[in-house]
Amino acid sequence: MRRLGGAPPLHVALIVAGLTCAIAAAGLTVRAFAADPRVTIANFTFSPGDLTVPVGTTVVFDNDDDIPHTVVATDRSFRSQALDTTDEFRVTLTKAGEIDYFCSLHPRMTGKIIVTP
């Protein structure tokens, strides 16, 4: 087992456990640093086509296609500018519900985000 800074693994585990208890006792919240969910635009398709996320999540749309695309919510809650190749669009979802979206330049391109409470 690999050692952290020369400390035995048991000592490292005890330190981590102690810090976790101290944070909990202080009433602090620790949020894990997870990557924002991503929707890739490629070959005239949003992938994944359906995405489920909790309220407060920021979703990132990446255009990996060779031509511009947009991301437009049918309920008008968000709308991107035209995204060139390698551009991205971020939207933070603040209320629960289903959001259908499409590309205004290519209306057959559609997707859905389900936002849970």
C-alpha positions in Angstrom: 0.0 0.0 0.0 1.3 3.4 -0.9 2.1 5.8 1.9 1.1 9.5 2.0 4.1 11.6 2.9 5.7 8.7 4.6 2.8 8.2 7.1 1.6 4.7 7.6 -1.8 4.0 6.0 -3.5 3.6 9.4 -2.4 7.0 10.4 -3.7 8.6 7.2 -7.1 6.8 7.7 -7.3 8.0 11.3 -6.5 11.6 10.2 -9.2 11.5 7.5 -11.7 10.1 9.9 -10.9 12.7 12.6 -11.2 15.5 10.1 -14.6 14.2 8.9 -15.9 14.0 12.5 -14.6 17.5 13.2 -16.4 18.9 10.2 -19.6 17.1 11.1 -19.4 18.3 14.7 -19.0 21.9 13.5 -22.1 21.6 11.4 -20.3 22.3 8.2 -21.3 20.8 4.9 -18.7 19.3 2.6 -19.6 19.1 -1.1 -17.7 16.7 -3.3 -16.1 18.2 -6.3 -17.8 16.3 -9.1 -17.7 17.4 -12.7 -20.8 19.1 -14.1 -22.9 16.8 -16.2 -22.1 17.3 -19.9 -24.2 17.0 -23.1 -22.2 16.6 -26.2 -23.4 17.9 -29.5 -22.0 15.8 -32.4 -23.3 14.4 -35.7 -26.5 16.5 -35.3 -27.3 14.8 -32.0 -27.4 15.8 -28.3 -25.9 13.0 -26.2 -27.2 11.9 -23.9 -30.6 12.7 -25.3 -32.2 12.5 -21.9 -30.5 13.6 -18.7 -31.7 13.6 -15.1 -30.1 16.0 -12.5 -31.1 17.5 -9.2 -32.1 21.2 -8.8 -29.1 23.5 -8.7 -27.0 21.5 -11.1 -25.1 23.3 -13.9 -25.3 21.4 -17.2 -22.6 22.0 -19.8 -23.3 21.6 -23.5 -20.2 21.1 -25.7 -20.3 21.5 -29.4 -18.1 18.8 -30.9 -19.7 19.1 -34.3 -18.1 20.8 -37.4 -21.0 23.3 -37.7 -22.7 25.8 -35.3 -25.6 24.7 -33.1 -27.8 26.3 -30.4 -29.5 25.0 -27.3 -33.0 26.4 -26.7 -35.4 25.4 -24.0 -39.0 25.1 -25.3 -40.2 26.8 -22.1 -37.8 29.7 -22.8 -35.9 29.2 -19.6 -32.6 29.3 -21.4 -31.2 29.9 -24.9 -27.6 29.8 -26.1 -26.0 31.8 -28.8 -24.8 29.9 -31.8 -22.0 27.6 -30.6 -19.1 27.1 -32.9 -16.9 24.0 -32.8 -15.4 23.5 -29.3 -17.7 26.2 -27.8 -19.7 25.4 -24.7 -22.8 26.7 -23.0 -23.6 26.4 -19.3 -27.0 26.6 -17.7 -27.8 26.2 -14.0 -31.2 24.6 -13.4 -33.0 26.2 -10.5 -36.4 24.5 -10.4 -37.7 21.0 -10.7 -39.5 19.7 -13.8 -38.9 18.5 -17.3 -37.2 20.8 -19.8 -37.4 19.9 -23.5 -34.8 21.6 -25.7 -33.7 21.8 -29.3 -31.3 23.4 -31.7 -32.9 26.4 -33.4 -30.7 25.9 -36.4 -31.6 22.2 -36.8 -35.0 21.8 -35.1 -35.0 18.0 -35.4 -32.2 17.9 -32.9 -33.9 17.5 -29.5 -33.2 16.5 -25.9 -34.7 16.5 -22.5 -33.5 17.3 -19.0 -35.4 16.0 -16.0 -34.7 18.2 -12.9 -35.5 16.5 -9.6 -36.2 18.3 -6.3 
